[in-house]
């Protein structure tokens, strides 16, 4: 976990989806990430970008369906297993891949925004 925290602190830019309301808070409260790291001006929270554009909250699943024609993999779709985290890891990896692809679309000015 220390390697992850150091990587986050050293990153020039971090792109998340709802990272400000979830991921960074979890890392701060449970793993000792310094407060404010997630809200650096260089970081981008795609959920906030979309909300500011359309005036409402959206989900990663909605954005993924609209832009990538696929579904978000929900960790809750699998039976919870506190020992074997294979399914949860697969869901997280899927999120990372999808967020990256959405970010690339955004940078190319090709990201489709849901209707408000």
N, C-alpha and C positions, 0 to 999 in steps of 0.2 A: 504494500500500500504506500510506503514511503516513496518508492520509485514513481508511482502514479502522481502523487502530490507534487513531487519535485518537477516532473514533466509538465504538469499543469501550470505551476508557478513560472516556469521558464518559457512557456509557449508565447509566441508573438500574437497569435489569434486563436481563439477557441470558438467553434461553431457548434451550437446545440439546438435542440428543439425542447423548449420549456426548461432549459437548464437553470435559468434564474429562479424559477419557482419550485424546482425539485432537485436536480442533480447537485448543484453547488450548495444548496442548503443541507442536503444529506452529508456531503463531504465536509462541510463546516461543522455541523453538529455532532457527527459520529466519527470523523476521521481526522479532525484537527486542521483542515484547510483554513488558511488565513481568510478572515472576512474581507469581502471586497474583491477578491481575485476574480470571481465570476462576472462582476460588473465593470471590469476594465473597459474603457472606450473602444479598444480594438476588438473585443469579443462580440459575437453576433448570436442572438437568440432568435432563430427563425420563427418561432411562434409569435414573438413580439413584432417582428417585421410584418408578418401576415396580419396580425391583429390591428396594427397601425394602418395598414393599407385598406382593409375591408371593414374595420370597425366592430369586429367581433372575434371571439376566441375560436380557434379551429383545432383540430386534432392532427397528429402526425398521420394517422390512418387516412383522414380525409385528403390531406395534401399529397400523400403517396398515391392514393387511388387516382386522383385528378391528374397528376404529373407523370407517374411511372406505370400506371395501369396494373398495379399490384396491391397487395394488402400488407399492412404492418403485421408483423408476427408478435402476438401478445404472449408474454410469459405465462399469463393466467390460463392460457389454452391448454397447458400441460398440468398434469398432477404435480403438486408441490412435493419436492423431494429435497430435504435439507442436506442430504449427503451427496447425491448425484445432481449437480447443477448444470448438466449438459444442455437441457432444454432452455434454461434461463440464459445461459451463455449464448446459445444460438439466437435467441430473441434479441439480446443486446447487440450482437454482431450484425444482425439484420438491420437494426435501428441505425447503427453507425454507417453502414453502406448506403442506406436510403437517405439519411441526412446529408451525407457527402454528395450524393447524386443530385439532391434538391439544391444544395448550395451551388453546385456547378451550373445548374439551370438558372439559378438566380443571378450568378455572375455573368452569364451569357445573355441576360435579360429575356430568358425564355421560360421562367417560372410562371405557371398558371396559378392565379389566385382564385379561391372559391368565391362564389357570389355572396354578397352580404345580405 
